[in-house]
Amino acid sequence: MLCLSGQQSKEVRYEDSICREQRFFVFLSVIVAFGHESHLHGPLFSTLMAMGPQGDRSRRWTLEHVIYVSLLMVLDAAPTLQERFGNARQATVEMFAGRKRPGRTYQGYVKARRQITRRPIRVTKRTLCRYHRRIAGPFWRRNDWLAFAADGTRIERPRTAQNEKAFGCAGRDKTAPQLSLTSLYHLGTGLPWAWRIGPGTESEQVHLRRMIGQLPRGSLLVADAGFTSFDLLRSLSDRHVEVLVRMGSNRTLLTGLEDTCVQVQGERVWLWPKQKQAQYPPLKLRLIRLERANHSPMCLATSVLDEHALTDRQIGQFYRMRWGQEVFHRSFKQTLGQHKMRSASPGEARRELDWALMAYLILGLWSVQAQIEAHRDPLTWSVAESLRVVRRAMRPAGWFRRRGDLVTQLRRAVKDGYVRKGWKAVRPWPRKKNDHPPGQPKMREATEKEKHRAQKTYEKNRAA
């Protein structure tokens, strides 16, 4: 059980074989007892620790110490890694009182963290997904769909020669080295489901294709106009993942390709680039046009051909909910202070970002469970308020106990409920790249040759 509490510990703390007085302190402990898995996320780290050398108590840095210090460093508010390490190490010493203390140097901690292989990290992420599914409960699906959103962002790195060589500069001229982060965002709970990290020059479409196996079959993926390549949509279709994407002026859609075996309600279009026609059949899509006041029309395409299974109203709702992923990126980079990694080594940059995302997800799982227990929509949880609660819990006990226990405080960590009466003003920031809207997709009638080729493809598929 992963427990963060401000109540008095019942354990008697020992140091140098001398019984010390019990204190009020914030403790974070792992109990690998099967009967206690219902509260918070008990086996979350027990699975990882079973694969590591946590049993060797003679080591300065056990796997338990590395995990807790890594997570607490992300949640700490100190400006530098050295200060965060000092605060996280002190909190870890309090948690594991009576046991051998971890090393005092940041370099020793980095060396110990580097020894954790990729396999235990993958096991931890799969465990997080299982608990995410269980905690979501009735909010696992929205409008009878298991919906995810996909988007990418970039995280800055210190401008060192090693980082420039390893990651490159992917933005405008004179930008620092960057990491490319592409994430899958669960629309039901507002939490990240999976992510992929690479150099800033890597494409978010390439990242998504590598994460397709982490999408459950039959789910709905909502994405913007940057994820409309034919190969990507075809790979998602092979995985039996439905898509809802915005079509921009960089795509040409065909009309007039008839398939008598498929009845499409609404406007029928096909995505079939000329360079792919000799190898693959066309992708059948349903086109929906959304018009809003003072905005240019928006064209959305979905692979769900039945209008009763996914109505136009639901399509508008899902695409508006996709904005939550943009808010997630802003909260992670600004509220949590992860807009720029602090590690100067290229290898440590990926690890630092990976641990930061896991810490954000754990904070979100705590908060979402608290909101669901309070009979609220999990999308109402506030990242800033939850982070304040946890940071208060890491202070001396007097701060925490006057405000109630952790669960009670997390239930109060909700967004402001006021209604904005006017449009939020946007200031024109200097040197900021303002992207133009994607525009309208190009439409053209299929040629007779394309119709004949498509008909042969349909007949071949029916025979198979």
C-alpha positions as semicolon CSV with decimal commas, in nm:
position;residue;x (nm);y (nm);z (nm)
1;M;0,000;0,000;0,000
2;L;0,134;0,338;-0,095
3;C;0,038;0,562;0,194
4;L;0,110;0,927;0,246
5;S;-0,032;1,041;0,575
6;G;0,012;1,304;0,841
7;Q;-0,091;1,084;1,128
8;Q;0,135;0,952;1,397
9;S;0,333;0,643;1,306
10;K;0,275;0,345;1,534
11;E;0,616;0,209;1,461
12;V;0,888;0,258;1,716
13;R;1,185;0,420;1,549
14;Y;1,532;0,292;1,627
15;E;1,865;0,451;1,559
16;D;2,193;0,300;1,674
17;S;1,994;0,038;1,867
18;I;1,840;0,307;2,092
19;C;1,462;0,339;2,113
20;R;1,363;0,689;2,009
21;E;1,045;0,874;2,095
22;Q;0,756;0,838;1,851
23;R;0,698;1,150;1,647
24;F;0,434;1,296;1,424
25;F;0,583;1,280;1,078
26;V;0,480;1,230;0,722
27;F;0,568;0,880;0,613
28;L;0,560;0,703;0,282
29;S;0,568;0,326;0,313
30;V;0,516;0,016;0,109
31;I;0,328;-0,278;0,260
32;V;0,335;-0,582;0,037
33;A;0,033;-0,735;0,212
34;F;-0,227;-0,876;-0,026
35;G;-0,520;-0,774;0,189
36;H;-0,432;-0,404;0,184
37;E;-0,434;-0,347;-0,191
38;S;-0,772;-0,173;-0,196
39;H;-0,642;0,161;-0,061
40;L;-0,433;0,370;-0,298
41;H;-0,166;0,182;-0,491
42;G;-0,008;-0,085;-0,275
43;P;0,169;-0,322;-0,515
44;L;0,263;-0,026;-0,733
45;F;0,625;-0,051;-0,625
46;S;0,623;-0,399;-0,477
47;T;0,631;-0,547;-0,829
48;L;0,931;-0,335;-0,920
49;M;1,109;-0,401;-0,593
50;A;1,068;-0,775;-0,630
51;M;1,294;-0,751;-0,933
52;G;1,558;-0,538;-0,766
53;P;1,817;-0,570;-0,487
54;Q;1,601;-0,416;-0,215
55;G;1,669;-0,715;0,009
56;D;2,035;-0,622;0,039
57;R;2,012;-0,380;0,330
58;S;2,390;-0,339;0,336
59;R;2,379;-0,128;0,020
60;R;2,385;0,245;0,055
61;W;2,130;0,282;-0,224
62;T;1,862;0,014;-0,226
63;L;1,595;0,009;-0,495
64;E;1,343;0,146;-0,247
65;H;1,564;0,446;-0,173
66;V;1,618;0,521;-0,543
67;I;1,245;0,505;-0,619
68;Y;1,134;0,730;-0,336
69;V;1,409;0,986;-0,387
70;S;1,335;0,998;-0,761
71;L;0,964;1,061;-0,709
72;L;1,001;1,306;-0,422
73;M;1,255;1,509;-0,617
74;V;0,992;1,570;-0,884
75;L;0,731;1,683;-0,630
76;D;0,972;1,906;-0,440
77;A;0,966;2,280;-0,510
78;A;1,341;2,352;-0,485
79;P;1,493;2,519;-0,793
80;T;1,803;2,297;-0,836
81;L;1,861;1,923;-0,849
82;Q;2,103;1,938;-0,556
83;E;1,844;2,102;-0,330
84;R;1,571;1,866;-0,444
85;F;1,797;1,571;-0,379
86;G;1,876;1,693;-0,028
87;N;1,510;1,741;0,062
88;A;1,403;1,410;-0,093
89;R;1,684;1,221;0,078
90;Q;1,594;1,370;0,417
91;A;1,230;1,266;0,371
92;T;1,339;0,916;0,269
93;V;1,557;0,886;0,579
94;E;1,251;0,970;0,791
95;M;1,044;0,711;0,609
96;F;1,294;0,429;0,655
97;A;1,400;0,509;1,011
98;G;1,605;0,236;1,173
99;R;1,757;0,122;0,846
100;K;2,083;0,207;0,685
101;R;2,068;0,552;0,538
102;P;2,120;0,619;0,166
103;G;2,433;0,790;0,043
104;R;2,479;1,162;0,093
105;T;2,603;1,261;-0,254
106;Y;2,393;1,335;-0,560
107;Q;2,652;1,161;-0,779
108;G;2,606;0,838;-0,584
109;Y;2,230;0,859;-0,628
110;V;2,265;0,914;-1,004
111;K;2,496;0,613;-1,030
112;A;2,245;0,397;-0,841
113;R;1,954;0,517;-1,057
114;R;2,151;0,437;-1,369
115;Q;2,169;0,071;-1,261
116;I;1,790;0,029;-1,285
117;T;1,735;-0,142;-1,620
118;R;1,455;-0,077;-1,867
119;R;1,267;-0,397;-1,784
120;P;1,172;-0,298;-1,427
121;I;1,064;0,043;-1,556
122;R;0,837;-0,121;-1,815
123;V;0,690;-0,343;-1,542
124;T;0,619;-0,036;-1,330
125;K;0,443;0,138;-1,620
126;R;0,225;-0,166;-1,686
127;T;0,139;-0,176;-1,316
128;L;0,043;0,192;-1,330
129;C;-0,187;0,115;-1,626
130;R;-0,361;-0,163;-1,434
131;Y;-0,424;0,065;-1,137
132;H;-0,533;0,343;-1,368
133;R;-0,795;0,109;-1,513
134;R;-0,917;-0,004;-1,172
135;I;-0,934;0,343;-1,018
136;A;-1,119;0,494;-1,316
137;G;-1,427;0,281;-1,243
138;P;-1,735;0,423;-1,419
139;F;-1,524;0,695;-1,583
140;W;-1,316;0,444;-1,776
141;R;-1,553;0,506;-2,068
142;R;-1,714;0,828;-2,184
143;N;-2,026;0,817;-2,403
144;D;-1,982;0,437;-2,426
145;W;-1,634;0,480;-2,577
146;L;-1,290;0,410;-2,436
147;A;-1,137;0,731;-2,567
148;F;-0,775;0,851;-2,576
149;A;-0,609;1,157;-2,721
150;A;-0,263;1,179;-2,877
151;D;-0,036;1,480;-2,897
152;G;0,327;1,578;-2,862
153;T;0,535;1,850;-2,701
154;R;0,901;1,935;-2,654
155;I;1,101;1,965;-2,334
156;E;1,411;2,181;-2,328
157;R;1,755;2,060;-2,221
158;P;2,065;2,243;-2,097
159;R;2,269;2,375;-2,389
160;T;2,576;2,155;-2,365
161;A;2,783;2,008;-2,647
162;Q;2,677;1,653;-2,552
163;N;2,308;1,743;-2,556
164;E;2,334;1,922;-2,889
165;K;2,502;1,618;-3,042
166;A;2,257;1,368;-2,888
167;F;1,926;1,551;-2,934
168;G;1,976;1,827;-3,187
169;C;1,771;2,146;-3,212
170;A;1,425;2,086;-3,352
171;G;1,262;2,427;-3,319
172;R;1,343;2,761;-3,470
173;D;1,696;2,890;-3,509
174;K;1,896;2,953;-3,194
175;T;1,691;2,710;-2,984
176;A;1,840;2,486;-2,717
177;P;1,855;2,104;-2,742
178;Q;1,517;1,947;-2,684
179;L;1,347;1,619;-2,602
180;S;1,038;1,515;-2,794
181;L;0,755;1,382;-2,575
182;T;0,447;1,215;-2,726
183;S;0,176;1,097;-2,490
184;L;-0,153;0,909;-2,491
185;Y;-0,406;1,087;-2,271
186;H;-0,710;0,911;-2,124
187;L;-1,012;1,134;-2,181
188;G;-1,213;0,970;-1,902
189;T;-0,981;1,056;-1,612
190;G;-0,759;1,329;-1,756
191;L;-0,438;1,134;-1,689
192;P;-0,157;1,018;-1,918
193;W;-0,185;0,655;-2,024
194;A;0,149;0,604;-2,200
195;W;0,431;0,814;-2,341
196;R;0,733;0,800;-2,567
197;I;1,054;1,004;-2,530
198;G;1,306;1,075;-2,803
199;P;1,529;1,344;-2,950
200;G;1,362;1,669;-3,039
201;T;1,402;1,594;-3,410
202;E;1,184;1,282;-3,396
203;S;0,830;1,296;-3,532
204;E;0,531;1,256;-3,303
205;Q;0,372;1,033;-3,568
206;V;0,667;0,794;-3,542
207;H;0,626;0,790;-3,164
208;L;0,255;0,715;-3,190
209;R;0,313;0,425;-3,430
210;R;0,547;0,272;-3,174
211;M;0,281;0,311;-2,902
212;I;-0,007;0,158;-3,096
213;G;0,033;-0,171;-2,908
214;Q;-0,047;0,010;-2,581
215;L;-0,391;0,115;-2,705
216;P;-0,670;-0,129;-2,611
217;R;-0,852;-0,284;-2,903
218;G;-1,181;-0,117;-2,984
219;S;-1,077;0,217;-2,832
220;L;-1,121;0,558;-2,995
221;L;-0,817;0,777;-3,062
222;V;-0,875;1,152;-3,096
223;A;-0,598;1,356;-3,258
224;D;-0,536;1,684;-3,435
225;A;-0,427;1,748;-3,791
226;G;-0,069;1,636;-3,721
227;F;-0,169;1,267;-3,708
228;T;-0,339;1,214;-4,044
229;S;-0,078;1,019;-4,239
230;F;-0,210;0,722;-4,437
231;D;0,039;0,476;-4,286
232;L;-0,046;0,579;-3,930
233;L;-0,423;0,554;-3,980
234;R;-0,384;0,220;-4,154
235;S;-0,174;0,086;-3,865
236;L;-0,440;0,197;-3,618
237;S;-0,707;0,026;-3,828
238;D;-0,506;-0,299;-3,828
239;R;-0,496;-0,274;-3,447
240;H;-0,878;-0,231;-3,449
241;V;-0,849;0,118;-3,303
242;E;-1,105;0,370;-3,428
243;V;-0,984;0,723;-3,503
244;L;-1,126;1,073;-3,492
245;V;-0,886;1,322;-3,650
246;R;-0,899;1,674;-3,782
247;M;-0,835;1,700;-4,154
248;G;-0,635;2,000;-4,274
249;S;-0,526;2,145;-4,603
250;N;-0,228;1,907;-4,617
251;R;-0,459;1,613;-4,699
252;T;-0,655;1,532;-5,015
253;L;-0,975;1,331;-4,974
254;L;-1,145;1,142;-5,256
255;T;-1,515;1,118;-5,329
256;G;-1,707;0,886;-5,559
257;L;-1,546;0,554;-5,454
258;E;-1,842;0,328;-5,385
259;D;-1,834;0,010;-5,179
260;T;-2,172;-0,164;-5,173
261;C;-2,075;-0,368;-4,865
262;V;-2,025;-0,059;-4,651
263;Q;-2,309;0,181;-4,580
264;V;-2,186;0,514;-4,452
265;Q;-2,425;0,766;-4,302
266;G;-2,317;1,122;-4,363
267;E;-2,057;1,248;-4,608
268;R;-1,838;0,969;-4,739
269;V;-1,472;1,029;-4,821
270;W;-1,167;0,814;-4,883
271;L;-0,804;0,874;-4,793
272;W;-0,590;0,714;-5,063
273;P;-0,264;0,887;-5,161
274;K;-0,146;0,809;-5,513
275;Q;0,183;0,658;-5,396
276;K;-0,011;0,405;-5,182
277;Q;-0,274;0,299;-5,432
278;A;-0,072;0,011;-5,578
279;Q;-0,016;-0,149;-5,237
280;Y;-0,310;-0,076;-5,008
281;P;-0,686;-0,028;-5,034
282;P;-0,839;0,314;-4,960
283;L;-0,933;0,411;-4,605
284;K;-1,307;0,474;-4,573
285;L;-1,394;0,770;-4,350
286;R;-1,697;0,971;-4,247
287;L;-1,652;1,346;-4,276
288;I;-1,815;1,583;-4,029
289;R;-1,812;1,959;-4,066
290;L;-1,838;2,167;-3,749
291;E;-1,913;2,536;-3,768
292;R;-1,881;2,780;-3,479
293;A;-1,951;3,150;-3,459
294;N;-1,648;3,369;-3,537
295;H;-1,444;3,060;-3,633
296;S;-1,359;2,897;-3,962
297;P;-1,531;2,561;-4,030
298;M;-1,361;2,253;-3,891
299;C;-1,350;1,921;-4,076
300;L;-1,324;1,603;-3,868
301;A;-1,294;1,253;-4,010
302;T;-1,367;0,931;-3,827
303;S;-1,335;0,564;-3,911
304;V;-1,661;0,495;-3,722
305;L;-1,897;0,477;-4,018
306;D;-2,217;0,416;-3,823
307;E;-2,368;0,745;-3,711
308;H;-2,564;0,571;-3,435
309;A;-2,246;0,429;-3,280
310;L;-2,073;0,770;-3,278
311;T;-2,304;1,064;-3,331
312;D;-2,201;1,407;-3,456
313;R;-2,276;1,548;-3,111
314;Q;-2,041;1,296;-2,946
315;I;-1,774;1,379;-3,203
316;G;-1,789;1,745;-3,105
317;Q;-1,769;1,655;-2,736
318;F;-1,470;1,424;-2,780
319;Y;-1,277;1,677;-2,986
320;R;-1,338;1,948;-2,727
321;M;-1,221;1,709;-2,454
322;R;-0,898;1,665;-2,649
323;W;-0,797;2,010;-2,525
324;G;-0,742;1,847;-2,185
325;Q;-0,418;1,701;-2,319
326;E;-0,292;2,050;-2,395
327;V;-0,375;2,143;-2,035
328;F;-0,189;1,832;-1,917
329;H;0,123;1,941;-2,105
330;R;0,097;2,291;-1,959
331;S;0,045;2,156;-1,604
332;F;0,338;1,919;-1,637
333;K;0,574;2,182;-1,778
334;Q;0,465;2,489;-1,581
335;T;0,284;2,382;-1,261
336;L;0,519;2,091;-1,193
337;G;0,818;2,290;-1,321
338;Q;0,930;2,036;-1,582
339;H;0,950;2,267;-1,885
340;K;1,327;2,218;-1,882
341;M;1,524;1,917;-1,764
342;R;1,815;1,996;-1,535
343;S;2,047;1,701;-1,598
344;A;2,347;1,790;-1,812
345;S;2,406;1,431;-1,931
346;P;2,201;1,306;-2,231
347;G;2,139;0,969;-2,069
348;E;2,018;1,122;-1,744
349;A;1,785;1,356;-1,933
350;R;1,561;1,070;-2,046
351;R;1,560;0,916;-1,699
352;E;1,476;1,247;-1,537
353;L;1,183;1,302;-1,775
354;D;1,060;0,944;-1,735
355;W;1,056;0,969;-1,353
356;A;0,888;1,309;-1,373
357;L;0,603;1,165;-1,581
358;M;0,560;0,873;-1,342
359;A;0,548;1,113;-1,047
360;Y;0,283;1,322;-1,225
361;L;0,079;1,009;-1,294
362;I;0,100;0,891;-0,933
363;L;-0,008;1,235;-0,812
364;G;-0,297;1,216;-1,057
365;L;-0,400;0,867;-0,945
366;W;-0,413;0,985;-0,585
367;S;-0,625;1,285;-0,683
368;V;-0,858;1,104;-0,923
369;Q;-0,935;0,834;-0,668
370;A;-1,010;1,099;-0,406
371;Q;-1,247;1,283;-0,644
372;I;-1,430;0,965;-0,745
373;E;-1,474;0,872;-0,378
374;A;-1,623;1,219;-0,326
375;H;-1,870;1,146;-0,612
376;R;-1,718;1,404;-0,846
377;D;-1,605;1,389;-1,203
378;P;-1,228;1,317;-1,203
379;L;-1,177;1,591;-1,461
380;T;-1,248;1,845;-1,187
381;W;-0,921;1,776;-1,002
382;S;-0,669;2,057;-0,989
383;V;-0,303;1,976;-1,046
384;A;-0,187;2,289;-0,863
385;E;-0,403;2,221;-0,557
386;S;-0,303;1,853;-0,539
387;L;0,062;1,949;-0,565
388;R;0,021;2,198;-0,279
389;V;-0,138;1,927;-0,065
390;V;0,146;1,681;-0,124
391;R;0,413;1,947;-0,068
392;R;0,249;2,040;0,262
393;A;0,254;1,671;0,352
394;M;0,630;1,669;0,302
395;R;0,672;1,948;0,560
396;P;0,679;1,903;0,939
397;A;0,366;1,735;1,074
398;G;0,212;2,043;1,234
399;W;0,142;2,195;0,894
400;F;-0,042;1,888;0,778
401;R;-0,246;1,774;1,075
402;R;-0,424;2,108;1,113
403;R;-0,576;2,059;0,768
404;G;-0,682;1,694;0,786
405;D;-0,539;1,379;0,637
406;L;-0,420;1,338;0,279
407;V;-0,740;1,194;0,131
408;T;-0,955;1,467;0,284
409;Q;-0,732;1,739;0,144
410;L;-0,711;1,578;-0,201
411;R;-1,090;1,570;-0,218
412;R;-1,085;1,948;-0,184
413;A;-0,824;1,988;-0,459
414;V;-1,066;2,086;-0,737
415;K;-1,064;2,349;-1,006
416;D;-1,228;2,687;-0,963
417;G;-1,599;2,673;-1,029
418;Y;-1,648;3,029;-1,149
419;V;-1,793;3,099;-1,492
420;R;-1,586;3,328;-1,712
421;K;-1,800;3,611;-1,845
422;G;-1,573;3,714;-2,129
423;W;-1,298;3,584;-2,354
424;K;-0,960;3,542;-2,192
425;A;-0,720;3,797;-2,336
426;V;-0,409;3,660;-2,504
427;R;-0,097;3,873;-2,501
428;P;0,127;3,867;-2,810
429;W;0,445;3,720;-2,665
430;P;0,769;3,798;-2,851
431;R;0,950;3,522;-3,040
432;K;0,649;3,294;-3,000
433;K;0,556;3,088;-3,304
434;N;0,185;3,125;-3,380
435;D;0,065;2,832;-3,587
436;H;-0,199;2,896;-3,850
437;P;-0,522;2,689;-3,840
438;P;-0,501;2,363;-4,039
439;G;-0,753;2,487;-4,292
440;Q;-0,989;2,277;-4,504
441;P;-0,891;1,946;-4,668
442;K;-0,869;1,931;-5,045
443;M;-1,153;1,738;-5,206
444;R;-1,157;1,585;-5,552
445;E;-1,353;1,328;-5,745
446;A;-1,180;0,993;-5,794
447;T;-1,070;0,921;-6,150
448;E;-1,206;0,628;-6,348
449;K;-0,876;0,446;-6,305
450;E;-0,890;0,493;-5,927
451;K;-1,251;0,370;-5,919
452;H;-1,160;0,061;-6,118
453;R;-0,857;-0,008;-5,896
454;A;-1,065;0,037;-5,581
455;Q;-1,335;-0,198;-5,712
456;K;-1,074;-0,468;-5,780
457;T;-0,939;-0,418;-5,427
458;Y;-1,286;-0,459;-5,275
459;E;-1,352;-0,777;-5,475
460;K;-1,016;-0,919;-5,371
461;N;-1,089;-0,851;-5,004
462;R;-1,433;-1,015;-5,028
463;A;-1,280;-1,324;-5,186
464;A;-1,021;-1,343;-4,909
